[in-house]
Amino acid sequence: MGASAAGAARRVAPNNPGSDQEQMTNRLVQIVQQSPRLGDLTKRRYARVADEFVAFAGEDPGRWTGEVAQAYYNMLLARMQPQSANAQLHALRYVSRRLAQLANNALLDFAQYVEAAAAGEAAPRRSLTREEIVRLLHTCGGHTPRDLRDYAIVTLGLKTGMRRSSMSGISFDDFGRDVANGFTYVEIALKGRRGYHHRVPLSETITSALAPWTRWLRTIGITSGAYFRGLAKPRIDGSVSVRGGLTHDGIYKAITGRAKEAGIEHVHPHLFRHTFITWAKLKGISNEEIAAITGHIVSSGTGASSVIDGTYTHREGFGPRASTAIDDDLWRGR
């Protein structure tokens, strides 16, 4: 998209206060909500896709190009099956087409030429390298509340492969201690298994990474309710207001924001899950021990891939050893 397209995108944005990203996201959401052709359920789904694309592509509408839309779609393929990624691409194409129509500028139709995968085509996968993990941790190695929170989020994601939906649902009451086996755990709801919960064992490296964020929350009197919180921008005096629980979109933005600071492209929360499982498999850690962390079902047969592709179930009893798959020494020296 050239400068003229970016200018047209800004002209379409509503004239109200807020950042460019908020204005453009609001406009994209309005396009969906005002459509006479979409049902309520479809509107909510399309609006989520629009918001996620803006978080991925960045604030500047000049970045909303076919190349970036293709990269966004490739990211979707890395975390879901092609048919699911194609459904989200369909939503994004609708939004970009409507944006172009309303602005009377065909250059704004940034998603029209994205090349979609065939429905059974294998999705490309990758895991983060050691150097990339170090760079990510370094971006949140400071001592501001946001640094403490994001360090905890990044660590929990990399060391357990926890989904952002599970992470956003954690409360103070979900932490406990398995006295018999000698480790701390956090209890999470399992995606797609209503009513099922899984105790994720936490290694000492993980609990040490969570501790500074926990201590800071306690200093401001927060000892119950949502564990991960939204944070307002610091005031002039350096103080920070704490908001409600961080949503799964908030987790997404925290992780992608840190990846952007680290100069690593196409990072998303599910990449942490794939990184954890990949490193664990390379270290020779058993499927049962990996499943004790991730909550995956483990086949009683030969299916090694069941750890990656299985559904979720209540599986415990193996402790946190698998969380050492990504070397603990990367976390030393904070």
Beta strands, then each sheet from edge to edge (+ up, - down):
strand 1: 175-178
strand 2: 183-189
strand 3: 197-202
strand 4: 229-231
strand 5: 242-245
sheet 1: 1+ 2- 3+
sheet 2: 4+ 5-
end
